[in-house]
Amino acid sequence: MPVGSHGHISVHVGSDGSARCFTYPHERPILAVDADHTHLSLSVTDGVVTVDHLAFARALVRAATDYLGECERLLTDPTADASQNETATAA
């Protein structure tokens, strides 16, 4: 029986936050997000990449792109009322 996704974490990132992708010649990649003393690592279950993982990675890129766009919008227009346009991108 396949192992499903599990876990929950909320990270509030400040100026010390970072994100990196670690790649290895014959191993799965690891996406790492660091914020102060909180470390989040994303990787595939059982170390085997499947088409489902590719779909998740693509959804993650779309969500991160939306996040970037919203941060840029709020930086250039800090009076913007985000609650009127609240949407969520599934990853």
Secondary structure, DSSP 4 states (H G I P E B T S, - for coil): --------------TT-EEEEEEETTEEEEEEEEETTEEEEE--GGG---HHHHHHHHHHHHHHHHHHHHHHHHHH-TT--GGGG------
